[in-house]
């Protein structure tokens, strides 16, 4: 198997990111199985036709079900809004297609578990889109933890701060509607933090949270594209049905304590996706706005040079670095998606499940829903009870 033929559902923000990854992978990872960009699908004929031409897809369609009947499609890439993830996934695997689905996996934990059951029953490959795992600096943090160089882990604190909803006149985009998005900052941004915690620290055992929606109503949009939208003068308003900000505390199975904050109302923060980990032998700090760097501290350094050091994760010693540029030449957001697709293609070559997969998506959904329940009940909730 030298190519995997892709049918992709969705063509906006994530559709562009995935398309870029498929296009660039063969150039920088020539020994990988190559993705073949067969068909892109979207609801708007003019929009998807333009995207197909711009992104480099051979064909376009407005009928995702038609993709499932084609023998020349191996994998369905789902980056459409969250409310269609379950329907497309289950239909795809029943047709024998492999699935790569963006996060969050579904609107509810029940739906996510049904999706996992479907892919496992079908015996297909399945992956969920947690791209931030694939930043080389994050993978260095994972390596330091696995090698015991940070010692026993005591604290994991994470925050994902954005400010694109500060303006109360920003339109009521689909991401602000619970029946489409599932949740607001919690499921959109917090899901990445939860997956990062699972990847780096391990299972979360219990949580307690709080949330708020600061702007209760917004103008109805005339057009939506990615994270942007337009609105007409004197537009009617609709109810915002998701959270604007969610914070929660957590305990981990290994005894560590965690804190998580996700908001779209942090003025001045465009995409501050960060974490800090403190252990008995050292600490690390990561900020995605400086994604090539990891701040590292070791307690056994000599007293006269103790302090956080900046490690630039671009040398060949770091994950994926040999495929890119000379040391010191940095990479960007789009490269995390390329690395994600490298892992997906490697799973086909090695006949295994890629990581992260739908099991990781369900684990994330368990925590998301446990936090929601804790907010409702105003008490700690055990993940094992979900």
N, C-alpha and C positions, 0 to 999 in steps of 0.2 A: 504494500500500500504506500504509494508515493504522494498521493494527494487526498485531501478530505474536501468534499464538495459541499459548500455552505449555502443554505437558504436562510436569509436573515429577515426577521420581522421587527421593524422599527428603523427609522432613518434620521432621527434628529440628534440630540446631544450624544447619547451613548452609541447610536448607529454610526456616527462619524468616528467616534473613538475606536469602535470595533473594526470598522472598515480600514482605518489607518493601520491597525495592528496586522490585519490580514495582508495588507499590501506590502508592508515593510519587512515582515518576518523573513521571507525568502532572501532578501538582500543582505541581512545581517546574521541570519541563522541558516545558512544554505544546507546544512546537513539535516535539518528538521524535515519532517513531513510538511508539505506545503499546503496551505488552505487555498482552495479554488473558489473564487467569488462568483457563484453562479447566478443567484436571484435575490434581489432585495424587495421587500414587501412593505407597503404602507397604505393607509386608507385614502389619502389624497392623491389622485392620479398625477396631477401636475407636480406636486411636491416630491413624490417618490421617483418620478421620471427624472427630475432635475438631480436628485440625490444619486441615482444610479449612474448618471453621466459624470457627476463631480467625483464620486467616491471610487468609481472604477468597476461597477458590477456589470455583468454581461447582459442581464435582463432585469426587468422589474414587473411587479404585479400588485394588484390590490386584494388578491384572494390568497390568504395564508393557507387555507385548506388545500388549495391546488398544489402547494409545495409538497404536501405529504403523499401525493399520488405519483410523484416523479421518481423514477429509478436513478436519476442522475443527481440526487440530493442525499448526502450522508448525514448531515448534522443541521439541526434547526437552532439558530441563534435568536434568542428572544430578548430584545431590549425595549419593547413597547411598554406602556404603563403597567403597573403592578396588577391591575384588576383583570388582565387577560393572561397572566403567566400560567395559571393553573389549567385553563381550558386548552391553551396551545400546547403546553407540555404533555398533558395526558393524551391528546389526539396524536401528537408527534410520536410518542413512544409506542402507542398502539399501532402506528404505521411502521415501526421498526427503525425510527430515526434516533440518533444520538441528540442530546440537548445541552446547550450552553445558555443559562438563564441569568439575567441580571438580578441583583439583590434589590429589595428584600424578596425572598423566594415567592411569597404569596401575601395576600391580605390578612390571612389568619394562620394560626398554628395548625388548626385542623386541615386547612387546605395544603399547607406545606407538607404535613405528614402524608396526605393522600398523594401528593406529587412524588415524595420519596418512595412510597409503596409502589407507585406505578413504574418508576424508572428501574427499581430493583426487580420487580416482577418481569419486566421486559428484557432485562439483562443488557441494557444499553449503557454507554458512557454518559455521565452527567456531571456538569460543572456549574458552580454558582460564581457570580462575578464580584469577588472581593479583591479588586486590583491592588489596593494599597499594600497587601502582603508582599508584593513583588518589587517594592523599592529595595535596591541593594542595601541601603542603610538599615532598613527594617530587618532584612535577613541577617545582617551583622548582629543586631540586637538579639535575634533568635539564637544565633550561633554562640554568643557569649553566655546566654542563659543555659543552653544545652550542655556546654562545656564546663559549667559550674563556676565560671569566672566572676559572676556576680554574687555567688554564694546562695544562701537561702533568700527567697524573694519575700519581702514584707509588704511592699506597696506597689499598686498599679493605679495611676491616675491618668485620665484621658479626657481631652476636650476637642470638640469639633465646632468651631465658631465661624459663622458667616454673617453677612449684613445685608443681603440682597432684598430683604423684605421690610427694611426700616421705613420706607415710604408707605404711609397708610393708603395711598392711592394706587399702589401697585395692584394690577388686576388679580382676580380670583382664578389663578392658573390651576391646572389639574392637580398639581402637587399640594394644593391647599384644600382638596376635596377628599374626604375620608373614603368615600365609596370607590374612588379611583386609585388613590395613592396608599390607602391603608392607614397611614399616619403621617405626621409632619416631620419635624426635625428628628424626632425619635427614630422613626423607621428609615429615614433617608440618610441622615448623618450618624445617628447613634448606632445603626446596624454595623457600620464600618468599625466603630470603636469596640463594639462587642466582639466582632470577629477577630479584631486585632488582639484583644485580651485572650480569647480562646487560643489563638495561634501562639502567642508568646508565653502566657502564664498557665493556661489550663482551664478546666471546667469551673464555671460559676455555680455556686450552690444556693445562694439566696440573695434577694434584692429588696430595696425599699426606695421609692421614688417620689418625685413631685414634678408637676408640669403646669404650663399656663399658655393661653392663647391671648396675646396682647391686643391684637386688632381683630375684632369679632366679625366685621363685615368688610368686603372689598368690592370694587366695581367689577362687573361681569366683563370678561375679555371678548374682543372681536377676533383675536388671532393669538395662538400660542406657538412658541418654538423653543425647545430646550428649556433654559432657565429664564427666558424672556417672554413677554406678552405685550399686547397693545390693547388700548381701550378707547372707546369713543367718548366724546364730550357728553356730559350729563347721563352717563351710563347707569343703569340700575345696579343695585348692590345685591350680593349674595352672601350667605353665611360661610365663614371659615370654619371648617369642621375638623381640623387637625390642630396639633400642638404647634406653637411657635418655639417653645423651649422646653426641654426635659432634662432633669438631673436625677441621678440615682446613685445609691451606695450599694456595694456588693461584697460578698465574701466568696473566696475561692476555695476549692477543695484542698489546695496545698497550704491553707492557712493565711494566705495573703489577703489584704484588704484592698478594695477598689473604689474609685469614684469616677463618675462619668458625667459629662456635660455636653449637650448638643443644643445649639441655638442658631437661629437665622436673624437674631436681633443684637449682635455684638458689633457695634459701630467700629469701623476701621479694620475689621477682620474679614478679608475676602475668602480665605480658605485655610484657616488655622486648624489643621488636623494634627494633633500632637499627643504624645504620651510621655510619661516619666515612670521609670521603674527603679525602685530602691531595694537593694539586697544587702546581705551581711558583708559582702566583699566589694561592693561597688554599685554604681548607678549608671543609667543611660537616659538621655533625653532626645526625643525626635520631634521635629516640626516639619510638616510636609511643605511648607513654604520655603524651606531650605532642605529639600528632600535628598540631596546628595550627602548630607552631613549627619553624623551621629555624635552627640556629646557623650563622652565616656569618662567615668571617674572610678579609680581603683583605690581602696583603702590602704593597700600595701605599698603605694608609692612613697618615696622618701618625703619627710615632712616639709622639706624646703621646695618641693615641686608639686605638692598635692593640689588638686583642683581639676575641674572638668577640662578635658582636652577635646579639640575638634578633630574628628576623624572624617576625612573626605573619602567616601566609599566609591572611588573611581579606579583604583589600582586593580590589577589582575587578581589580587588576593580576594576580591569581593565578588559576590554572585553576579553573573551575567556580564561583568565588566570587560572581559576579553573580547566580547562581540562588538563593543562600541568603540570609543575613541581613546587616544593616549591618556595616561593618568592626568587628572586635573581637568579634563574636558567633560563637563557635566552633561547629564541627561535630564529629561523632563517628564511631566505627567503622562504623556502618551506612551512612554516606554514601559510603564507599569502594565499597560494593556498588552503590549508586545510580549513581555515576559509571561503574562498570564496565558497567552496563546501558545507560547513555547511549551509551557507545562501541559496544556491541553493536547497538543500534537505529540508530545512525548508519551502521554498516556495511551494514545493509539498505537504508537510504535512498540511500547513495552507491554501492551495488553493489560492495563490496570486502570483503576479509576483515577481521574485527575484529582488534585487537591488545590483548593477547597471544592467539595462537591455538595450534593443535596443534603447529605448528613450534616455538614457544617451549616448549611442554610437552615435546617430544622433546629439545630442547637441555638443559632442566633435568634430564630423566631420564638423559641421557648423563653429566652431572656426578655425579648421585647414585650411579649405578652405578659410575662410575670411582672414586669415593671408597671404596665398598664393596670394590672389587677391590684398591685400594691398601692397605686395612686388612688384607685377607687375605694379600697378598703382601709387605706391609711395604716398599713401594717407591713411587716416583713413577709415575703412570700418565698417559699422554697421552690427551686426549679424542679425538684423531683415530684412536686404535686401538680405540675402542669400537664 
